[in-house]
Amino acid sequence: MLMIRAIVRPEKTDAVLAALMDAGFPAVTKYSVAGRGKQRGIKIGDVTYDEIPKMMLMSVVRDEDKDFVIQTIMDTARTSEKGAFGDGKIFVSEVEEVYTISSGVKEGAVGEAA
């Protein structure tokens, strides 16, 4: 299992969530974040805004679904054909175990009881 964390522009969040839902991946946690990337924020006149608001979307998927989910997010979150600074990042990491709190069941793979 893999955890995919995608940091996207706030205005792209609903489209990404809808695309994931349509693709069969409805389980997503979202929360507001702020930060900056390589561009070091945005300078408007004499003022530099170095904490840019973004949304983080987090989902756990099977290893074999990784490439499809990443491509779905990229295709939907990108602001133009070539993309632009500030479109976001995707991070992928291993998930060792998953537990469902209500049942106490430890899951072997997403959606499968061990």
PyMOL commands that set and color helices and strands:
alter all, ss='L'
color gray80, all
select helices_A, chain A and resi 10-22+63-77
alter helices_A, ss='H'
color red, helices_A
select strands_A, chain A and resi 2-8+29-35+42-44+47-49+52-61+88-94+98-99+106-109+112-113
alter strands_A, ss='S'
color yellow, strands_A
deselect
rebuild
show_as cartoon
